[in-house]
Amino acid sequence: MCHEPDSAPPIPRISGASVSHDDLVLEAADGNRFAAFLATPDEPGGTGVVVLPDVRGLYRFYEELCLRLGERGFAALAIDYFGRTAGVDKRDDEFPYMDHVAQTTQDGLRIDIAAAVAFLRSGVGGARQSIFTLGFCFGGRLSWLAAAGGHDLAGAIGFYGRPGPFQDGTPGPTQRASELASPVLALMGGDDPGIPQEEIDSFDAALEDAGVEHDVVTYAGAPHSFFDRKQEQFAAESEDAWSRVLAFLERHG
């Protein structure tokens, strides 16, 4: 399971923080136009975060996550994956996202991420010098792979992404560990039947062998998509994970 339409990040708002936000349409190198959501702190800063959603693409959870990042001084840009097949309009909760996931390609996703990184580095995007990716589930794997995508990232953060190979045998982050050119943070659920502990351990070992600076954290008993305000029983794990995200951004930004 990924986050539900009514899920929300388990992150407290900062009262009085000043953040601007905009719905955007970005254009990738192949001409694809895709939706994005930008949250910008009113105080200037040099760090930007490309937020990579779960399989549903861009929706409320990730817009709110961008706002929470903005309150903490980081420009945050969440992108949608389905511009090529579903256009750029807002969607309702009945959107058949899996039909569109099946039509994505790794090359298309890579150049969309490149467009998001380029936007944050541009003058209109705030000329951010240090760019991170932060992904969840489908986006967690993409975030780690983005470290091998030639984007010159400051770091790649993933929540409960699958590090192993794709179903068609295409190498995943574990198999491409030697290509990951930025520090990695992985935040995993210990009770996630789709990502067994052996796969997490293999990722950790591959990063170690490749000399990639990394931190792979498994929360015992936590399920897939534990980082959710509705998952009150995992509030402590979510708080720890969020603290690690912020510390990673500060350390490498």
C-alpha positions, -999 to +999 in steps of 0.1 A: +000+000+000+011+036-007-003+067+008-041+070+006-057+102-009-066+115+025-032+108+040-010+136+052+026+140+063+031+136+101+049+169+104+038+198+126+033+232+110+056+260+121+034+288+132+043+321+116+066+307+090+063+325+057+061+303+026+049+310-009+035+283-032+026+279-068+012+253-092+036+250-121+039+233-155+075+223-163+089+212-197+114+183-200+140+180-227+118+159-249+090+185-248+069+167-222+049+191-201+042+180-165+026+194-134+046+204-104+040+222-071+066+246-056+069+259-021+094+286-015+105+301+018+104+338+019+139+339+034+165+331+007+184+299+009+207+278-012+190+243-009+163+229-030+145+195-028+129+177-057+100+157-041+092+124-059+058+111-050+045+075-047+027+057-076-003+081-074+018+110-087+013+145-076-015+150-050-022+166-017+002+146+005+032+159-015+020+194-018+017+196+020+051+180+024+066+208+002+049+234+025+064+217+056+099+218+039+094+254+029+086+263+065+120+249+074+139+270+049+141+246+019+126+253-015+106+222-024+093+211-058+070+181-061+066+167-096+040+145-114+050+115-135+021+113-159+023+144-182+029+122-212-002+101-207-026+122-185-018+158-191-012+185-165-047+191-150-056+184-113-071+149-108-097+135-084-092+105-061-105+081-087-076+087-111-065+052-124-028+059-116-016+023-121-026+025-158-003+054-162+025+040-140+027+011-165+034+036-193+063+054-176+098+048-187+131+052-168+144+075-194+113+097-193+114+099-155+151+108-156+146+137-179+116+149-160+137+149-128+165+167-147+139+194-157+129+198-120+166+200-109+173+226-136+143+247-125+155+249-089+190+258-102+176+285-125+171+322-116+133+318-116+136+288-093+158+307-068+193+297-081+196+269-055+231+255-053+225+222-034+198+200-048+184+169-032+158+143-042+133+130-016+111+102-027+085+078-014+078+042-025+080+044-063+096+077-058+120+064-032+136+041-057+136+069-082+153+092-057+182+068-052+185+061-089+186+099-095+220+098-077+232+079-108+213+102-133+240+129-138+221+155-119+250+165-096+228+160-065+239+169-030+220+138-017+192+113-024+166+104+003+141+076-001+113+063+021+104+026+016+116+024-020+125-010-034+163-011-038+164-044-057+160-050-095+128-041-114+104-069-123+118-070-158+153-075-145+165-039-150+191-031-123+178-012-093+198+010-068+215-020-052+228-033-085+239+003-095+254+012-062+288+020-077+271+046-099+254+065-071+273+098-070+258+114-039+252+105-003+221+083+003+196+081+031+171+052+032+142+050+057+125+016+056+097-002+074+107-034+091+073-050+086+070-043+049+062-075+031+070-060-003+106-052+008+121-080+029+149-072+053+173-092+031+168-068+003+174-038+026+206-055+039+218-061+004+213-024-004+232-014+027+261-038+019+263-027-018+265+010-007+292+001+018+312-019-008+309+010-033+321+035-009+289+056-010+282+077+021+249+063+034+226+057+062+201+028+059+176+029+087+149+002+093+121+008+118+112-025+134+075-033+131+067-003+109+048-011+077+051+003+042+040+040+041+043+044+079+052+080+074+015+092+076-004+112+101-031+085+102-005+059+114-005+073+149+010+041+164+042+049+144+044+086+154+078+081+171+092+064+140+079+092+118+094+118+141+128+101+140+126+097+102+118+134+097+146+144+121+170+124+100+157+140+068+163+175+082+197+165+095+207+150+062+197+182+043+216+204+067+247+182+067+250+179+029+234+212+018 
